[in-house]
Amino acid sequence: MYIDTHSHLHARDYASDLAEVIARARGAGVETVALIGEDAADSLRAAELANKDDIFIIAAGLHPHRAAAWSDDEAGVIRDLVKRAPRAAAIGEIGLDYHYDHATRRQQRAAFTAQLALARECGMPVVVHCREAYEDAISILREHAGELRGVMHCWFGSIEQARAFVDMGFMLGIGGAVTFPKAAELCDVVRAVPLDHIVLETDAPYMTPAPHRGERNEPAHIPLIASRIAELRGLHAGDVARVTLLNSARLFGLDVENRPVIAYPIRDSLYINLTNRCTALCVFCDRLGGATVKGHNLRLRHEPARDEIIAAIGASGGAGRWDEVVFCGYGEPALRFDLMLDLARWLKGPGGARQVRLNTNGHADLINKRPTLPEMSGLIDMVSVSLNAADEETYNRLVRPFDRRNSWRAMIQFLRDARGYIPNIQATAVAYPGLDLEPVRALATSFGASFRVRHYNEVG
């Protein structure tokens, strides 16, 4: 399912076939479409349309092209609309446009800052239009840091600028331009920023994605944008749909059902969420927060029993459907070591998993008070150990194990011994700010393990 976070379906372009456009959107899995106002009158038209079909939400605001028209009357209509309209979800489209300068830059900045204050007053997110004005927008929005949430519509800035907005908690609206052949810088941004800060948009009727360039855009094209983002990030379109749906719901304050999961797919792997308990509380871990990974809610209501786990695997299409089955989740699987081994034996049965992997913090022997690797031999094909540091002091500072005296040595011994029992060994480290990854890489490879860097803010 998808949310189109920016469209103008209330424009005259859709007067003759709006019902068909809406039907195609629903057929493509688009469950919500945001209608974005460009001034008070346009916002009222959006609200009128939203009252006719619950697929729509609206944003009301004054576009920077029309900033010269900002007045107390304009502000009053917008304020009244977002407070009273049942489908109102944001203030927008507001911002700065230094490409066309249809209003003076002083007028644009005045209207922008006034509408940011209005958003704070109404407790609304903002939909920000910004063209050739990113540095001014950063400066203005930093004055409201921590007090506003929003989306930078139709992103075309640099990676550094994108990170500045992400650091302020803003989403980046990615649309059809990401499919254009000459959009290399935009594609670099999509690869670089956390997926948790990306939402999908069409800007319909504009910015039509390939292969439909030159045609009128519409929300049914959203899956094309998701597929291109997935391609750039090495994910599946379903992964992008799931994450951006939650991002958009968080942005606009929408209710989206997101039940806790036991078995959850990412790419071509099926992950098994055995427990939320752990023997550490890493500084980069969200286990006690949202506990969401790639759009999956991993906050277990209870620790699942064997039959529940097998049923969840079956509901995913069965173990044989996936390239691998991974014991992972938001907790340490070795805390349920005997159950994990029992499931691994079952997964190795007829029609079972092609590969079974364990993602672990390496504390299995410490937890179970016995050598565990010999018991894994023949059942676990790959072990991925969260190394995260090149020395004990850094490890204790970042990983924050509950047993600070023994955890580092136990993890290192586990990683050192794993080669004798498990065919494929990997060590990982989170690219936490200030951590020098090269010594961590050198330590991992000294044990014969491959090494993978996990992006900070996208742990899981």
Secondary structure as UniProt FT lines:
FT   STRAND          2..7
FT   TURN            9..10
FT   HELIX           12..14
FT   TURN            15..17
FT   HELIX           18..27
FT   TURN            28..29
FT   STRAND          30..36
FT   HELIX           40..50
FT   TURN            51..52
FT   TURN            54..55
FT   STRAND          56..60
FT   HELIX           64..69
FT   HELIX           72..84
FT   TURN            86..87
FT   STRAND          88..97
FT   TURN            98..100
FT   HELIX           105..122
FT   STRAND          126..131
FT   HELIX           134..142
FT   TURN            143..147
FT   STRAND          150..153
FT   HELIX           159..167
FT   TURN            168..169
FT   STRAND          171..174
FT   HELIX           176..179
FT   TURN            181..182
FT   HELIX           184..192
FT   HELIX           195..197
FT   STRAND          198..200
FT   TURN            210..211
FT   TURN            213..214
FT   HELIX           219..221
FT   HELIX           222..233
FT   HELIX           237..252
FT   STRAND          263..266
FT   TURN            267..268
FT   STRAND          269..272
FT   TURN            283..284
FT   TURN            287..290
FT   STRAND          292..293
FT   TURN            294..295
FT   STRAND          296..297
FT   HELIX           306..315
FT   TURN            316..317
FT   HELIX           319..321
FT   STRAND          324..327
FT   HELIX           333..336
FT   HELIX           337..347
FT   TURN            350..351
FT   STRAND          356..360
FT   HELIX           364..368
FT   HELIX           373..376
FT   TURN            377..379
FT   STRAND          382..386
FT   HELIX           392..399
FT   TURN            404..406
FT   HELIX           407..418
FT   TURN            419..421
FT   STRAND          424..430
FT   TURN            433..434
FT   HELIX           437..446
FT   TURN            447..448
FT   STRAND          450..454
FT   TURN            456..457
//
